[in-house]
């Protein structure tokens, strides 16, 4: 596998996927304007009710009593309108204490929409509804019949519909779009929650101001087309790409870059794990290509490369001054070829040959070491997101004496996968990260009950290669005092990137937020400091960090 440009960029570093643009319908609001929530973000009752009422076109009553306490003033008109259609009867059991800021479930969202559009199931899917083990009442069966008939929502599995699962931004927008016949480019018939990119149409209408010096740029281009001597050198695509690259590079942000079509194809391949190279995640630090973490079992690890190593040149070609994409392109190469890298480690420079290969990236390994369960997470990706809790439930069934969560050299991945890991150990509703965007600060909380009992002691192992989502997990477990953190100060990757895919095959990756631990600790460029600092460097062949962790359970 080639050098992977900071694994945290898979699903936007720590997976903040924002939907920016939807085509509008019949002069009304777009789905994004109706419900502006990140793809993987949980949706509150208040936000969904507001969006659903807007989409319905119902008049907003200025007066009227509602049977609930503490309704925010801004939400009152929407609650009154929903009440007129009996759209909130799904919450009847909560009485006046209805909490509008509580996260919404799939079945609740569907019930609200059923009432607003006054939809009645034909009954043709009633038999199919009985096949789901979580559809237990006549009300549930009627609702699921409607959802199946109108294709509003799809079941999670052949035996589980998922009425009681929390609904997230992307799925909620799809549901709104289908209920009110709003076409969105997002609606492909799939409720997959882990789309790594967003796709937008390039529309002049979405720009709030013209591009800088756009008139001058157009004048220069037209002058060149009219009078430039070497007309064969005028390549509109290349010229446009370079102009955009110049704009993006002027920001001086190593995590923000424009990728023309050819580079973007490579980027999409690396997210699928289908590329070849030396097998390390990297970033550009101070204009120098720097290793975040060598991947487990990769050529880079076998060659002895370490986190924070700086790659100065490859095969004699100096990389300093290149963009991140260009530097990566030079280090990458076909399986079987050799890269001669000039490395700077501390104040020492040396050369090392690395044989490129295709590298597969596992996610989770569980083993026993002296009666202690060691859970090694190598990255936070789809497997961690969907299978980690089940694996840990099996661990709990064996009554472990202790758990070591090994996050060393884990460069990150999905934000939601990090939340799944934290939720395995902390009480439901625990805050595990704060997200600071340009105009808002939000928090992410765990959505499931813990799998591992609180009585099971824990140690988290980290090092300089633990970055992004790894730091989120370590910071959350440390802040909550659920685990002791042992090892080295982590990498310090505390920003979040978003990827936009354009119709011509190019893409833009740019920084949209900074995250902090639940207690508000800044991580970017600082990292997570362990409770017990131990280094494995110094010539020893022993894993001193692991030895210390196991010793703590004696």
C-alpha positions in Angstrom: 0.0 0.0 0.0 1.3 3.5 -0.7 1.8 6.1 1.8 -1.6 7.0 3.0 -2.1 10.8 3.4 -3.1 10.8 7.1 -5.6 8.0 7.6 -7.8 10.5 9.5 -8.9 11.8 6.1 -10.8 8.7 5.5 -14.2 9.9 6.2 -13.0 13.4 6.8 -10.3 12.6 9.3 -12.6 11.9 12.1 -15.6 11.6 9.9 -17.5 14.8 9.9 -19.5 14.6 6.6 -21.5 17.7 5.8 -24.0 17.9 3.0 -23.6 21.4 1.5 -25.9 21.6 -1.5 -29.1 20.0 -2.7 -31.1 21.1 -5.7 -34.2 23.0 -4.6 -37.7 21.8 -5.4 -40.7 23.9 -6.6 -39.2 27.1 -5.2 -39.2 25.6 -1.7 -36.3 24.9 0.8 -33.7 22.2 0.0 -33.4 19.2 2.3 -30.2 20.6 3.8 -32.0 23.8 4.7 -34.8 21.7 6.2 -32.4 19.6 8.3 -28.8 20.8 8.5 -27.2 17.9 10.3 -23.9 16.1 9.5 -24.3 12.7 7.8 -23.3 10.8 10.9 -24.6 13.2 13.5 -27.6 12.2 15.6 -30.7 14.2 15.0 -32.8 15.8 17.8 -36.5 15.7 18.0 -36.6 19.5 17.8 -34.6 19.7 14.6 -36.6 17.0 12.9 -40.0 18.4 13.9 -38.9 21.8 12.6 -37.7 20.4 9.3 -40.7 18.1 8.8 -43.2 20.9 9.5 -41.4 23.2 7.1 -41.4 20.6 4.4 -45.1 20.0 4.9 -46.0 23.6 4.2 -48.3 23.8 7.1 -49.2 27.3 8.5 -47.4 28.1 11.7 -50.0 29.2 14.4 -48.9 32.2 16.3 -51.0 31.3 19.3 -52.2 28.2 21.0 -51.5 26.2 24.1 -49.2 23.1 23.8 -49.4 20.3 26.4 -45.6 20.3 27.1 -43.4 22.1 29.5 -40.3 24.0 28.6 -40.7 24.2 24.8 -38.2 26.7 23.3 -39.8 29.8 22.0 -38.3 29.4 18.5 -39.8 25.8 18.4 -43.3 26.7 19.6 -44.9 27.5 16.2 -43.6 24.2 14.8 -44.9 22.2 17.8 -48.3 23.9 17.5 -48.5 23.0 13.8 -47.4 19.4 14.5 -50.0 19.1 17.2 -52.8 20.1 14.8 -51.9 17.0 12.8 -51.4 14.8 15.9 -47.9 14.3 14.7 -46.4 14.1 18.2 -48.6 11.3 19.6 -45.6 9.0 19.3 -44.3 10.7 22.4 -47.6 10.5 24.3 -46.1 8.3 27.1 -43.8 11.2 28.1 -46.6 13.5 29.0 -45.8 17.1 29.6 -42.1 16.2 30.3 -41.4 15.7 26.6 -37.7 16.4 26.0 -37.3 18.0 22.6 -33.5 17.9 22.7 -33.4 14.2 23.0 -32.1 12.2 20.1 -34.7 10.9 17.7 -35.3 7.2 16.7 -36.2 5.9 13.2 -39.7 4.8 14.2 -40.4 8.2 15.9 -39.3 10.1 12.8 -41.4 7.9 10.6 -44.5 8.3 12.8 -44.1 12.1 12.7 -44.1 12.1 8.9 -46.9 9.6 8.6 -49.1 12.0 10.6 -48.0 15.1 8.7 -48.7 13.6 5.3 -51.7 11.7 6.6 -50.5 8.5 5.0 -52.3 5.2 5.5 -50.7 1.9 4.6 -52.5 -0.2 2.0 -51.8 -3.3 4.0 -50.0 -5.1 1.2 -46.8 -5.3 3.3 -48.4 -6.3 6.6 -47.2 -9.9 6.3 -43.7 -8.8 5.5 -43.7 -6.5 8.6 -44.4 -9.5 10.9 -41.0 -11.0 9.9 -39.1 -8.4 12.0 -38.4 -9.3 15.6 -38.6 -5.7 16.8 -42.0 -5.1 15.2 -44.2 -6.3 18.0 -47.3 -4.2 18.1 -50.1 -3.5 15.7 -49.0 0.1 15.6 -45.5 -1.0 14.7 -46.7 -3.3 12.0 -48.9 -0.6 10.4 -46.0 1.8 10.4 -43.5 -0.7 9.0 -46.0 -1.7 6.3 -46.2 2.0 5.2 -42.4 2.4 5.2 -42.0 -0.7 3.1 -44.8 0.2 0.6 -43.5 3.7 0.1 -39.8 2.9 0.4 -39.3 5.5 3.0 -36.9 3.4 5.1 -35.2 0.1 4.6 -34.8 -2.6 7.3 -31.5 -3.1 8.9 -31.5 -6.9 8.3 -33.9 -9.6 7.2 -35.1 -10.0 10.8 -34.6 -6.5 12.3 -36.2 -3.4 11.0 -34.5 -1.0 13.4 -37.4 1.2 14.5 -35.7 2.0 17.8 -32.3 2.8 16.4 -31.2 6.4 16.6 -31.6 8.2 13.3 -28.7 10.2 11.8 -28.4 13.2 9.6 -28.1 11.5 6.2 -30.8 9.0 6.9 -33.2 11.6 8.3 -32.7 13.8 5.1 -33.4 10.8 2.9 -36.6 10.1 4.9 -37.8 13.7 4.6 -37.0 13.7 0.9 -38.9 10.5 0.2 -41.9 11.5 2.3 -42.3 14.9 0.6 -41.1 13.8 -2.8 -37.9 16.0 -2.7 -35.3 14.6 -5.0 -31.8 14.7 -3.7 -28.5 13.5 -5.2 -28.0 11.7 -1.9 -31.0 9.3 -2.5 -29.4 6.3 -4.1 -31.8 3.9 -2.4 -29.2 3.1 0.3 -29.2 4.2 4.0 -25.5 3.6 4.3 -24.2 5.8 7.0 -20.5 5.7 6.2 -20.2 7.5 2.8 -16.6 8.9 2.9 -17.3 12.0 0.7 -20.0 14.3 -0.3 -20.9 15.2 -3.9 -22.0 18.7 -4.8 -23.0 20.4 -8.0 -21.0 23.4 -8.9 -23.6 26.1 -9.0 -22.9 29.8 -9.1 -25.9 30.3 -6.8 -24.1 28.7 -3.8 -21.3 31.2 -3.9 -21.7 34.2 -1.5 -19.1 36.2 -3.3 -17.1 36.0 -6.5 -13.7 34.3 -6.5 -10.8 36.6 -5.7 -9.6 38.5 -8.8 -12.0 36.4 -11.0 -12.3 39.3 -13.5 -8.5 39.7 -13.7 -8.1 35.9 -14.1 -10.5 35.8 -16.9 -8.8 38.8 -18.6 -5.4 37.1 -18.4 -6.8 33.8 -19.8 -8.5 35.6 -22.7 -5.3 37.6 -23.5 -3.3 34.4 -23.6 -5.8 32.7 -25.8 -5.7 35.6 -28.3 -2.0 36.5 -28.4 0.2 33.9 -26.6 2.8 32.7 -29.1 2.8 29.0 -28.0 -0.9 28.2 -28.3 -0.3 24.5 -28.0 0.8 25.0 -24.4 -2.6 26.4 -23.4 -4.4 23.6 -21.6 -7.6 24.8 -20.0 -7.9 21.9 -17.6 -4.3 22.2 -16.4 -4.5 25.9 -16.1 -7.8 25.7 -14.1 -6.3 23.1 -11.8 -3.2 25.1 -11.2 -5.3 28.3 -10.4 -7.4 26.4 -7.9 -4.3 24.8 -6.4 -2.7 28.2 -6.0 -5.8 29.5 -4.1 -5.9 26.5 -1.8 -2.1 26.5 -1.2 -2.2 30.1 -0.2 -4.0 29.0 3.0 -0.8 27.3 4.3 -2.8 24.5 5.8 -1.1 21.0 5.3 -4.5 19.3 5.7 -6.2 21.4 3.0 -5.6 20.5 -0.7 -7.2 20.5 -4.1 -6.9 17.2 -6.0 -7.3 17.2 -9.8 -8.9 14.1 -11.3 -5.8 12.0 -11.6 -4.8 12.6 -8.0 -8.3 12.2 -6.8 -8.6 8.8 -8.3 -5.5 7.8 -6.3 -7.0 9.3 -3.2 -10.2 7.2 -3.6 -8.2 4.1 -4.2 -6.2 4.6 -1.0 -9.4 5.0 1.0 -10.4 1.5 -0.3 -7.0 0.1 0.6 -6.2 -0.7 -3.1 -3.0 1.1 -3.6 0.7 0.1 -3.3 3.7 1.7 -1.7 5.7 1.7 1.5 2.7 1.6 3.9 2.7 4.6 6.2 0.4 7.5 7.0 2.0 10.9 6.5 1.3 14.6 6.7 3.2 17.7 5.6 4.7 19.4 8.7 6.7 22.6 8.2 6.9 21.9 4.5 8.5 18.4 5.1 6.8 15.1 4.5 6.5 13.5 8.0 5.4 10.0 9.0 2.5 9.9 11.3 2.6 6.1 11.6 4.0 3.1 9.8 1.2 0.6 9.2 1.3 -2.8 10.9 3.4 -5.3 8.9 4.1 -2.7 6.2 7.4 -2.3 4.3 7.8 1.0 6.2 7.6 -0.8 9.6 9.9 -3.6 8.4 12.5 -0.9 7.3 12.4 0.6 10.8 10.7 3.8 10.0 9.0 5.5 13.0 6.4 8.2 13.8 7.8 11.7 13.4 10.5 10.6 10.9 10.9 13.2 8.1 11.3 12.0 4.5 13.6 14.5 2.9 14.0 12.9 -0.5 13.2 9.7 -2.5 15.7 8.3 -5.0 17.6 11.6 -4.8 14.6 13.8 -5.5 14.1 16.4 -2.8 10.5 16.5 -1.5 10.7 19.8 0.5 8.7 22.5 -1.2 6.3 20.1 -2.9 2.6 19.8 -2.0 1.5 16.8 0.1 0.0 15.1 -2.9 3.1 15.6 -5.1 5.4 14.3 -2.3 3.2 11.3 -1.7 3.1 10.6 -5.5 6.9 10.5 -5.6 7.2 8.1 -2.6 4.5 5.8 -3.9 5.3 3.2 -6.5 4.4 -0.3 -7.9 4.7 -3.4 -5.8 8.3 -4.8 -6.0 10.0 -1.5 -6.7 12.4 0.0 -4.2 12.4 3.5 -2.8 15.6 5.0 -1.5 14.5 7.4 1.2 16.6 10.0 3.0 15.3 10.2 6.5 15.8 12.8 9.3 15.2 11.5 12.8 16.0 14.0 15.5 19.2 15.7 14.4 20.4 12.6 12.4 20.1 12.0 8.7 20.4 8.6 7.1 19.2 6.6 4.0 17.0 3.6 4.0 15.8 1.4 1.2 12.1 0.3 1.3 10.6 -2.3 -0.9 7.2 -1.2 -2.0 4.3 -3.7 -1.6 0.6 -3.9 -1.4 -0.5 -3.6 2.2 -3.7 -4.8 3.7 -4.9 -3.0 6.8 -6.6 -5.0 9.5 -8.6 -3.1 12.1 -9.0 -5.0 15.3 -7.0 -7.8 16.9 -7.9 -9.5 20.2 -5.5 -11.7 22.1 -4.7 -12.9 25.6 -1.4 -12.0 27.3 -0.9 -13.5 30.8 -4.6 -13.6 31.5 -5.1 -10.0 30.4 -7.2 -9.3 27.2 -5.3 -7.1 24.8 -7.4 -5.3 22.2 -5.3 -3.8 19.4 -7.2 -1.3 17.2 -5.1 -0.5 14.1 -7.5 2.0 12.6 -11.1 3.2 13.1 -13.0 2.1 10.0 -16.0 0.1 9.0 -15.2 -3.1 10.8 -14.7 -1.2 14.1 -17.9 0.7 13.5 -20.0 -2.4 12.9 -18.4 -5.3 14.7 -16.4 -4.0 17.7 -19.2 -4.1 20.2 -20.1 -7.7 19.3 -16.5 -8.8 19.7 -16.2 -7.0 23.1 -19.4 -8.7 24.3 -17.7 -12.0 23.7 -14.7 -10.7 25.7 -17.0 -9.7 28.6 -18.6 -13.1 28.6 -15.3 -14.5 29.6 -15.0 -12.2 32.7 -11.7 -10.6 31.8 -9.3 -9.7 34.6 -8.4 -6.6 32.8 -8.4 -5.0 29.3 -5.5 -3.3 27.5 -6.8 -1.1 24.7 -3.7 -0.7 22.4 -4.0 2.4 20.2 -0.3 2.7 19.4 0.4 3.7 15.8 -3.3 4.0 15.1 -3.6 7.0 12.7 -7.4 7.4 13.1 -10.4 7.0 10.9 -14.2 7.4 11.5 -15.5 9.7 14.3 -18.5 7.4 14.7 -16.2 4.3 15.1 -14.4 6.2 17.8 -17.7 6.8 19.5 -18.6 3.1 19.2 -15.4 2.2 21.0 -15.9 4.8 23.8 -19.5 3.6 24.2 -18.3 0.1 24.8 -16.7 1.3 28.1 -18.6 4.4 29.2 -22.3 4.9 30.3 -24.8 5.8 27.6 -25.0 9.5 27.0 -21.3 10.2 27.9 -19.7 13.0 25.9 -16.6 11.8 24.1 -15.6 14.8 22.0 -16.4 18.5 21.4 -16.4 19.8 17.8 -15.6 23.5 17.3 -16.7 24.7 13.8 -16.6 28.3 12.5 -20.0 29.2 13.7 -20.9 26.6 16.3 -19.6 24.2 19.0 -21.3 20.8 19.4 -20.7 17.6 21.4 -20.9 14.0 20.4 -22.3 11.6 23.0 -22.3 7.8 23.2 -25.6 6.3 22.1 -25.5 2.7 23.4 -25.2 1.0 26.8 -21.7 -0.1 27.7 -20.7 -3.7 26.9 -17.7 -4.0 29.3 -18.6 -3.7 32.9 -17.3 -0.7 34.8 -15.6 -3.1 37.3 -13.2 -4.4 34.6 -10.0 -2.3 34.9 -8.5 -0.7 31.8 -5.3 0.6 30.4 -5.0 2.5 27.1 -1.6 2.3 25.3 -0.6 5.2 23.1 2.5 6.5 21.4 3.6 9.2 19.0 1.8 7.4 16.1 -1.6 7.5 17.9 -3.5 10.3 16.1 -7.0 11.8 15.5 -9.7 9.2 16.4 -7.1 7.4 18.6 -6.6 10.6 20.5 -10.4 11.1 20.8 -10.8 7.6 22.4 -7.7 8.0 24.7 -8.8 11.5 25.7 -12.4 10.5 26.5 -11.4 7.5 28.6 -8.8 9.5 30.4 -11.1 12.4 31.1 -13.8 10.1 32.5 -11.1 8.3 34.6 -12.3 5.0 33.1 -8.8 4.1 32.1 -5.2 4.9 32.8 -3.3 6.0 29.7 0.3 4.7 29.4 3.0 5.4 26.8 4.1 8.5 24.9 2.4 11.8 24.2 0.2 11.3 21.1 0.6 12.8 17.7 -1.6 15.9 18.2 -4.0 15.8 15.2 -6.9 17.7 16.4 -8.5 19.1 13.3 -11.2 17.7 11.0 -11.3 17.6 7.2 -14.1 17.4 4.8 -13.9 16.0 1.2 -16.0 17.5 -1.6 -16.2 15.6 -4.9 -16.8 17.7 -8.1 -18.5 16.6 -11.3 -15.2 16.7 -13.3 -13.6 14.1 -11.0 -11.6 16.5 -8.9 -12.0 17.1 -5.2 -11.3 19.5 -2.4 -10.2 18.4 1.0 -10.3 21.2 3.6 -10.3 21.8 7.3 -13.7 22.5 8.8 -13.4 22.0 12.5 -11.2 21.4 15.5 -12.0 18.9 18.2 -11.3 18.8 21.9 -11.6 16.2 24.7 -14.8 16.2 26.9 -13.1 18.3 29.5 -12.1 20.9 26.8 -8.5 19.9 26.4 -6.9 21.1 23.1 -5.2 18.3 21.2 -4.1 19.9 18.0 -0.2 20.1 18.0 -0.3 19.1 21.7 -1.5 15.5 21.8 -2.8 13.5 24.8 -0.3 13.3 27.6 -0.3 9.8 29.3 -0.9 9.3 33.0 2.3 7.3 32.9 5.0 8.3 30.4 7.0 5.3 29.2 9.1 5.1 26.0 10.1 1.9 24.1 13.1 3.7 22.5 16.6 3.4 23.8 17.8 0.1 22.2 15.7 -2.3 24.3 13.9 -5.1 22.5 11.2 -5.4 25.2 7.9 -3.7 24.9 8.2 -1.7 28.0 4.8 0.0 27.5 3.0 -3.4 27.3 4.9 -4.8 30.2 3.9 -1.8 32.4 0.3 -2.1 31.4 0.2 -5.8 32.3 2.0 -5.1 35.6 -0.8 -2.7 36.5 -3.3 -5.6 36.7 -1.2 -7.6 39.2 
